[in-house]
Amino acid sequence: MNQGRIWCVVNPSVGLPLFLGSVAAIALIVHYCVLTSTGWVNTFMGG
């Protein structure tokens, strides 16, 4: 593992959920912004 030493600083039981939660939050924010700022996505999803 290339970044294996980070777990000497951050406990994996704290770091992994925090990392995965931040990735999920960023993905949801990006999807929300795309859905609200473009008109063609709503038309495409509506059929």
Buried (B, 14 or more C-beta within 10 A) or exposed (E): EEEEEEEEEEEEEEEEEEEEEEEEEEEEEEEEEEEEEEEEEEEEEEE
